[in-house]
Amino acid sequence: MTQEIEKTGEKPSRRTVLVSALVALVLSILANGYFYSLEGARGVYVWHPLLALKVLLFMGLGPISLAIVALPLEKLAKKLAMRVMRWLSFVGSILVGLISIAILAFLIVVPRTGSLEPARLNLINPSQGILAQGARSEAAFSAAESPESQEAAPIALSPLDRPLLRLAFSSDPHWGADTANATARTQILEEIAARRPDAFFMLGDTVETGNSATQWNLALSDLEALIPAVPLRLLLGNHDALFGGQYLYRKAFYPKGFSSDSGSPYYWSIDAGSATIVAVDLPWGTEMFGARQRTWLEKTLAAADPRRPLIVVSHSYFYASGYDDPTFDTPWYDHYQNIPALVPLFEKYGVDLVISGHNHYQELLAHNGVTYAIIGSMGGIPDPEPSYRSPYSQWMKVAGYGWLDVDVLPGRLALTFRSETGEARQSATIEY
């Protein structure tokens, strides 16, 4: 039959069509397989189910389906329908193959060839822990805690009031976004630098588009200019991970020689002397929270020293107030993936405080003995007024910028939510 069709000039032949469709299908599988193996990529599909993503995911099935449909049409007296199906399949195979190759080239080449400018930063190597700064004078500590009253006389602090460890947390600066507030971002960095914490954690969405070397360079330049001496550790957010951004994140903030107890640059635990800090990899939700990370997390929480506070940090949140995305109707509040997957572990192993970003609010929540803090935006556009208030919410600030200070004191944690200018908005104490 094939020979007869080829002799009558009915091109492309059955064999050509089938082989082309199979090649296109394989290339499509490779492109999608590589894309969804990247950090955060599966979360894009779950939380922003764009039509384009669905088309790209299933595009390889189009040509092979048309080729199969054309097979029984060969028996018809008039071959027009068969020819149409074959040509559609053949042209579709070429398009799918080219698109798949372009996607692979984009995802593999662009982030790996991005050139980053060297920046002098005091990056925290997770495997080396955090050491609190040397003894401070009471006057210096008083001034750092109360910049608005620096001319006042020093306040004598008892040992119970003097922090064992001073930590600062921010999230979602979104360098590179036209909607980000660069002034607020700069103010926050300047205020944190002036307070000289023992460690500063940025919990993700450092840049708007992860595979853009230009945006990472903007972040590196500002961080070097404003907080070069502050011990710094970043988490990978969903925006940071976009289109292979994990490679630029590692190049900038997890250089050669760094290591972690998990073996991953995206989740780890840090011995901070007076506290244990555990980071989990949740760019969107639990898409990256597989068996390996869960096993590591449970083992790490179980082994934590019960005499020290146990603090977990993440990009995406757990309990939170928020709203339904108007475009995709996805819920940006009480996280339906993270809560059932991780909260039982927090409660079982006595986690004291969970700190997250992702939502651009500041919020304090508590449930079953665990306190949850969402630290707000470090410059990214504020989220809209929430339409849903979590039943576990204790305090919330909408439409503002800021960060969170956490002081580890004997027997308790002192939390202070601050504005971009350093003003204390809300304080709370957690006993451990």
Secondary structure as UniProt FT lines:
FT   HELIX           2..7
FT   TURN            8..9
FT   HELIX           14..37
FT   TURN            39..40
FT   HELIX           41..47
FT   HELIX           51..58
FT   TURN            59..60
FT   HELIX           61..73
FT   TURN            74..75
FT   HELIX           80..113
FT   HELIX           126..128
FT   HELIX           138..145
FT   HELIX           147..149
FT   TURN            150..151
FT   HELIX           159..161
FT   STRAND          165..170
FT   TURN            178..179
FT   HELIX           182..195
FT   STRAND          199..202
FT   TURN            210..211
FT   HELIX           213..226
FT   STRAND          232..234
FT   TURN            238..241
FT   HELIX           242..244
FT   HELIX           246..253
FT   TURN            256..257
FT   TURN            261..262
FT   STRAND          268..271
FT   STRAND          276..279
FT   TURN            287..288
FT   HELIX           291..303
FT   TURN            306..307
FT   STRAND          310..314
FT   STRAND          322..324
FT   TURN            326..328
FT   STRAND          331..332
FT   TURN            336..337
FT   HELIX           338..348
FT   TURN            349..350
FT   STRAND          353..356
FT   STRAND          362..367
FT   TURN            368..369
FT   STRAND          370..375
FT   TURN            391..392
FT   STRAND          393..397
FT   STRAND          401..409
FT   TURN            410..411
FT   STRAND          412..419
FT   TURN            420..421
FT   STRAND          424..431
//
